[in-house]
Amino acid sequence: VLVYWPMEGKNRRRLVQALAEEGIAVEGPCYLPREDGRKAIVLTMHTHRGTKVSAEDAADMISVLLDRRLAPSVTSPSVVEGSPQSFVLEEETAYLVLTGFSRAVKEGEAVSGDNYAVLESEKGKVTVMLSDGTGSGEKAGRDSEKVLDLMEKMLEAGYGTDTAVSMVNTALFASGEDTNHPTLDICDIDLYQGSCQLRKVGGAATFLKRGQEVEQLTTGNLPLGIFGQVEAQPLCRQLQDSDYLIMVSDGVVDAFGGEDYENTIMSIIAGLQERNPGEMADRLLQIAIHASGGRICDDMTIGVIGIWET
């Protein structure tokens, strides 16, 4: 049940009057408390005399009046026009992220067995997922794509990350397929707090790059569907402006080979100068292919997430 709090009389009058001067009629402004303790504002708006105003411009006016950085939710109309429409204005996040991916398909295969997905929810959370199907080729690609599709549907339905992982694992375990054990690498980023939670179910290491310092983030879980239950303990980190999270599939790790491959990868990541996540992913893939003598012996996928303060 949604509980709305009416806006205080003084703020309500000031809001209605100021927007009326701009040709925008405002009705029923209320606060909508959120689970994270923040308030969203719900209101109905329409313009006079057939004019149109962008929802962002209206949100900017209201932000000034209420001394709070607000932006239209992704489900709100983009334009305030003659007919009344409901809008949800949410507090703007303190951070923004950009993602970039680069990948190479195993020699002799037409399709990658790796797949990835990026989801952005209403609550200022971005979820990046990477799945590496067992083996390579079309079947591996279908298996990893199915895992991401199931995860996406459950997260969008409101299930928590841990519950969604558990349900996907149970479904794969129940199918009894001995050759279908994809990995699942999940990175949840809170754009209000600038924090991240990593969950790994058989996934390769993720790397946190902060300037020239690099931290390897990894856990020892097995891939999906091997056991009936799986517990992916989250690795939590507080992020800073201009940090990068670098997610890779096993093929990238294998390309560097050798006993000291972890330090090799970390040293290479520390030296990357690119600032754009897509360019950083491309550069790292080039280095990985070069390190394996120009051969692509397994599917390689690299995802780079850059985070910046707004």
C-alpha angles and dihedrals in degrees: 000000000000114000117203124199115209113238115254114268096245095050091042094053093045091049095048093045097045094048092045087060087057092050096258122124115211124198133185103353109193138168119244111202114220130210091249092059096256125120126232121199120231119195143147118238138179135163131241126237096018095289124142130221126186114248089232092057090049090048090051091054091049091047090058093047095049097034091234129114105244134175133181114265117247090253095053121100113266095224135046106219142160098294118068115256134177119245133190115207115196131193109264116247123253092226139038129202134208123195133203131183135195128180145173127204120230114263112269094021127103097200132045119240088212123084134177139192137193120205128185118194132198091253098070094264127131118196121196118190132188124186127186113201120219109271118344142281133051099329093049089048092051092048095051092043090053091052092052092044091053092046092049093051093049095046090049089049089059102259117144119249095252093049092048092050091049093050093049091048092050091050092052093044091050091052089065095214109157093198099047109083108130121182121238124206116184130186117186115190123193106212093196096052099028090230132131138204120202123199120187127193101180092324124145121252121293119216128217111208118197108173104302094338117098129189123194114222116196144142131194103241122141122236124274124290099021095105129026092241131037131189115197103190108208121242106216127203135171108228130213136209111290095014119146129208113203118199119190139180123233092263090067093050091046091051090068093048122169130095095281097047094126094059090042092056093044091050091050093048090048089057097050110117100185116114099189110084093221093051091046091052091048092049094049091049091052090052092048093052090047090049090056092053095260091301124126102208095166138014111283124202127174124186121188122194117193120194127199135175113248 
